[in-house]
Amino acid sequence: QVQLVESGGGLVQAGGSLRLSCTASGNIFSSAVASWHRQAPGKQRELVAHSAPAGSPNYADSVKGRFTISRDNAKNTVYLQMANLKPEDTGVYYCNLRYYINNYWGQGTQVTVSS
């Protein structure tokens, strides 16, 4: 069973930056699609960014130019660098690994952006 451990959330003022990390157990990471999702209060979970084993990453329109997803396969870790944060970026951020038909989720980390 793959486990994902997230870290890096917190409280930041608008315009600030945070970096989220998600480290996976097991040996599937380098072959899996890694992604970050978020869920704001009262809203559905939405895809923020994803990184396939090969190819360019993709981003939601709302975060393009501000967020960067990256991965370190040697460390089984995916990162989300968030800059110029806005209050509407507030929510619980979850990392996900998708490997064939299997989906694995982290426990979530809270990001709060104050205005």
Contacts in CASP RR format, 6 or more apart in sequence:
PFRMAT RR
TARGET T0000
AUTHOR 0000-0000-0000
METHOD contacts of the structure
MODEL  1
QVQLVESGGGLVQAGGSLRLSCTASGNIFSSAVASWHRQAPGKQRELVAH
SAPAGSPNYADSVKGRFTISRDNAKNTVYLQMANLKPEDTGVYYCNLRYY
INNYWGQGTQVTVSS
2 24 0 8 1.000
2 25 0 8 1.000
2 26 0 8 1.000
2 28 0 8 1.000
2 97 0 8 1.000
2 99 0 8 1.000
2 102 0 8 1.000
2 104 0 8 1.000
3 24 0 8 1.000
3 25 0 8 1.000
3 104 0 8 1.000
3 106 0 8 1.000
4 22 0 8 1.000
4 23 0 8 1.000
4 24 0 8 1.000
4 25 0 8 1.000
4 95 0 8 1.000
4 96 0 8 1.000
4 97 0 8 1.000
4 104 0 8 1.000
4 105 0 8 1.000
4 106 0 8 1.000
4 107 0 8 1.000
5 22 0 8 1.000
5 23 0 8 1.000
5 106 0 8 1.000
5 107 0 8 1.000
6 20 0 8 1.000
6 21 0 8 1.000
6 22 0 8 1.000
6 93 0 8 1.000
6 94 0 8 1.000
6 95 0 8 1.000
6 106 0 8 1.000
6 107 0 8 1.000
6 108 0 8 1.000
6 109 0 8 1.000
7 20 0 8 1.000
7 21 0 8 1.000
7 22 0 8 1.000
7 109 0 8 1.000
8 18 0 8 1.000
8 19 0 8 1.000
8 20 0 8 1.000
8 21 0 8 1.000
8 109 0 8 1.000
9 18 0 8 1.000
9 20 0 8 1.000
9 93 0 8 1.000
9 109 0 8 1.000
9 110 0 8 1.000
9 111 0 8 1.000
10 18 0 8 1.000
10 109 0 8 1.000
10 110 0 8 1.000
10 111 0 8 1.000
10 112 0 8 1.000
11 112 0 8 1.000
11 114 0 8 1.000
12 18 0 8 1.000
12 85 0 8 1.000
12 111 0 8 1.000
12 112 0 8 1.000
12 113 0 8 1.000
12 114 0 8 1.000
13 113 0 8 1.000
13 114 0 8 1.000
14 85 0 8 1.000
14 86 0 8 1.000
14 87 0 8 1.000
14 113 0 8 1.000
14 114 0 8 1.000
14 115 0 8 1.000
15 83 0 8 1.000
15 84 0 8 1.000
15 85 0 8 1.000
15 86 0 8 1.000
15 113 0 8 1.000
16 83 0 8 1.000
16 84 0 8 1.000
16 85 0 8 1.000
16 113 0 8 1.000
17 81 0 8 1.000
17 82 0 8 1.000
17 83 0 8 1.000
17 84 0 8 1.000
17 85 0 8 1.000
18 82 0 8 1.000
18 85 0 8 1.000
18 111 0 8 1.000
19 79 0 8 1.000
19 80 0 8 1.000
19 81 0 8 1.000
19 82 0 8 1.000
20 36 0 8 1.000
20 79 0 8 1.000
20 80 0 8 1.000
20 82 0 8 1.000
20 93 0 8 1.000
20 95 0 8 1.000
20 109 0 8 1.000
20 111 0 8 1.000
21 77 0 8 1.000
21 78 0 8 1.000
21 79 0 8 1.000
22 34 0 8 1.000
22 36 0 8 1.000
22 77 0 8 1.000
22 78 0 8 1.000
22 79 0 8 1.000
22 95 0 8 1.000
22 106 0 8 1.000
23 75 0 8 1.000
23 76 0 8 1.000
23 77 0 8 1.000
24 32 0 8 1.000
24 76 0 8 1.000
24 77 0 8 1.000
24 78 0 8 1.000
24 97 0 8 1.000
24 104 0 8 1.000
25 76 0 8 1.000
26 76 0 8 1.000
28 97 0 8 1.000
28 99 0 8 1.000
29 71 0 8 1.000
29 73 0 8 1.000
29 76 0 8 1.000
29 77 0 8 1.000
29 97 0 8 1.000
30 53 0 8 1.000
30 73 0 8 1.000
30 76 0 8 1.000
31 53 0 8 1.000
31 99 0 8 1.000
32 53 0 8 1.000
32 97 0 8 1.000
32 98 0 8 1.000
32 99 0 8 1.000
33 50 0 8 1.000
33 51 0 8 1.000
33 52 0 8 1.000
33 53 0 8 1.000
33 97 0 8 1.000
33 98 0 8 1.000
33 99 0 8 1.000
34 50 0 8 1.000
34 51 0 8 1.000
34 69 0 8 1.000
34 71 0 8 1.000
34 78 0 8 1.000
34 95 0 8 1.000
34 96 0 8 1.000
34 97 0 8 1.000
35 47 0 8 1.000
35 48 0 8 1.000
35 49 0 8 1.000
35 50 0 8 1.000
35 51 0 8 1.000
35 69 0 8 1.000
35 95 0 8 1.000
35 96 0 8 1.000
35 97 0 8 1.000
35 98 0 8 1.000
36 47 0 8 1.000
36 48 0 8 1.000
36 49 0 8 1.000
36 50 0 8 1.000
36 69 0 8 1.000
36 78 0 8 1.000
36 80 0 8 1.000
36 93 0 8 1.000
36 94 0 8 1.000
36 95 0 8 1.000
36 96 0 8 1.000
37 45 0 8 1.000
37 46 0 8 1.000
37 47 0 8 1.000
37 48 0 8 1.000
37 93 0 8 1.000
37 94 0 8 1.000
37 95 0 8 1.000
37 96 0 8 1.000
38 45 0 8 1.000
38 46 0 8 1.000
38 48 0 8 1.000
38 89 0 8 1.000
38 91 0 8 1.000
38 92 0 8 1.000
38 93 0 8 1.000
38 94 0 8 1.000
38 111 0 8 1.000
39 45 0 8 1.000
39 46 0 8 1.000
39 91 0 8 1.000
39 92 0 8 1.000
39 94 0 8 1.000
40 88 0 8 1.000
40 90 0 8 1.000
40 91 0 8 1.000
41 91 0 8 1.000
45 94 0 8 1.000
46 60 0 8 1.000
47 60 0 8 1.000
48 59 0 8 1.000
48 60 0 8 1.000
48 63 0 8 1.000
48 67 0 8 1.000
48 80 0 8 1.000
48 93 0 8 1.000
49 57 0 8 1.000
49 58 0 8 1.000
49 59 0 8 1.000
49 60 0 8 1.000
49 63 0 8 1.000
49 67 0 8 1.000
49 68 0 8 1.000
49 69 0 8 1.000
49 80 0 8 1.000
50 57 0 8 1.000
50 58 0 8 1.000
50 69 0 8 1.000
51 57 0 8 1.000
51 69 0 8 1.000
51 70 0 8 1.000
51 71 0 8 1.000
51 78 0 8 1.000
57 68 0 8 1.000
57 69 0 8 1.000
57 70 0 8 1.000
59 65 0 8 1.000
59 67 0 8 1.000
59 69 0 8 1.000
62 88 0 8 1.000
63 82 0 8 1.000
63 89 0 8 1.000
66 82 0 8 1.000
66 83 0 8 1.000
66 84 0 8 1.000
66 85 0 8 1.000
67 80 0 8 1.000
67 81 0 8 1.000
67 82 0 8 1.000
67 83 0 8 1.000
68 79 0 8 1.000
68 80 0 8 1.000
68 81 0 8 1.000
68 83 0 8 1.000
69 78 0 8 1.000
69 79 0 8 1.000
69 80 0 8 1.000
69 81 0 8 1.000
70 78 0 8 1.000
70 79 0 8 1.000
70 81 0 8 1.000
71 77 0 8 1.000
71 78 0 8 1.000
71 79 0 8 1.000
72 78 0 8 1.000
72 79 0 8 1.000
78 95 0 8 1.000
80 93 0 8 1.000
80 95 0 8 1.000
82 89 0 8 1.000
82 111 0 8 1.000
85 111 0 8 1.000
85 113 0 8 1.000
86 113 0 8 1.000
87 113 0 8 1.000
87 114 0 8 1.000
87 115 0 8 1.000
88 113 0 8 1.000
89 111 0 8 1.000
89 113 0 8 1.000
90 111 0 8 1.000
90 112 0 8 1.000
90 113 0 8 1.000
91 110 0 8 1.000
91 111 0 8 1.000
91 112 0 8 1.000
92 108 0 8 1.000
92 109 0 8 1.000
92 110 0 8 1.000
92 111 0 8 1.000
93 108 0 8 1.000
93 109 0 8 1.000
93 110 0 8 1.000
93 111 0 8 1.000
94 105 0 8 1.000
94 106 0 8 1.000
94 107 0 8 1.000
94 108 0 8 1.000
94 109 0 8 1.000
95 105 0 8 1.000
95 106 0 8 1.000
95 108 0 8 1.000
96 103 0 8 1.000
96 104 0 8 1.000
96 105 0 8 1.000
96 106 0 8 1.000
97 103 0 8 1.000
97 104 0 8 1.000
98 104 0 8 1.000
END
